[in-house]
């Protein structure tokens, strides 16, 4: 498990903590773990951390992601691809 700060460090802080927090609060990005409220670290699974790295790459390529980010489809796509990648690794 990683924290949000660890996930940001993994993507070389190409996105600010404020931007990440906004995406999480507005549910453009959702995490499997429960968030207990202010003052608690969010926990990211390895699949979510890998999906976030892919999400940041897409975000950088297409700065106008209003529709994709607003409806959460970009995040869901990244999660699904990373989950499939993990399943393939485990099956080999």
C-alpha positions in Angstrom: 0.0 0.0 0.0 1.1 3.5 -0.8 0.0 6.9 0.4 -1.0 9.8 -1.9 2.4 11.4 -1.3 4.1 8.2 -2.4 2.0 7.9 -5.5 2.9 11.5 -6.4 6.6 10.8 -5.9 6.3 7.7 -8.1 5.2 9.9 -11.0 7.9 12.5 -10.3 5.4 15.0 -8.8 4.1 15.8 -12.3 0.7 16.5 -10.7 0.3 18.6 -7.6 -1.1 17.2 -4.4 -3.8 19.8 -4.7 -4.8 18.5 -8.1 -4.8 14.9 -6.9 -6.8 15.8 -3.9 -9.4 17.6 -6.1 -9.8 14.5 -8.3 -10.2 12.3 -5.3 -12.7 14.6 -3.5 -14.8 15.0 -6.6 -14.6 11.2 -7.3 -12.9 11.6 -10.7 -10.5 9.1 -9.2 -11.8 6.5 -6.7 -9.9 4.2 -4.4 -10.9 0.8 -3.2 -10.0 1.6 0.4 -12.2 3.6 2.7 -11.2 7.2 3.6 -11.8 7.8 7.2 -11.8 11.6 6.9 -9.5 14.5 7.4 -6.1 13.8 8.8 -5.9 10.2 7.5 -3.7 9.1 4.7 -5.4 7.6 1.7 -4.1 4.1 0.8 -3.4 3.1 -2.7 -3.2 -0.5 -3.9 -0.4 -1.4 -6.4 -3.0 -1.6 -9.2 -4.3 1.9 -8.3 -0.8 3.3 -8.1 0.0 1.9 -11.6 -3.3 3.1 -12.9 -2.5 6.6 -11.6 0.8 6.6 -13.4 -1.0 5.8 -16.6 -3.7 8.4 -15.9 -1.0 11.1 -15.4 0.6 10.1 -18.7 -2.8 10.5 -20.5 -3.4 13.8 -18.6 -0.1 15.2 -19.8 -0.8 14.1 -23.4 -4.3 15.6 -23.5 -4.5 18.6 -21.3 -8.1 19.1 -22.3 -9.5 16.0 -20.5 -12.6 17.7 -19.2 -15.1 15.0 -20.4 -12.9 12.0 -19.6 -12.0 13.3 -16.1 -15.5 14.5 -15.3 -17.3 11.2 -16.0 -14.4 9.1 -14.6 -14.0 7.0 -17.8 -10.3 7.7 -18.1 -9.7 6.4 -14.5 -11.8 3.3 -15.0 -10.0 2.6 -18.3 -6.6 2.9 -16.5 -7.7 0.7 -13.6 -9.1 -2.0 -16.0 -5.9 -2.1 -18.0 -3.7 -2.3 -15.0 -5.8 -5.1 -13.5 -5.6 -7.1 -16.7 -1.8 -6.5 -16.7 -1.6 -7.8 -13.2 -3.7 -10.9 -14.0 -1.5 -11.7 -17.0 1.7 -11.4 -14.8 0.2 -13.7 -12.1 -0.9 -16.3 -14.7 2.6 -16.7 -16.3 
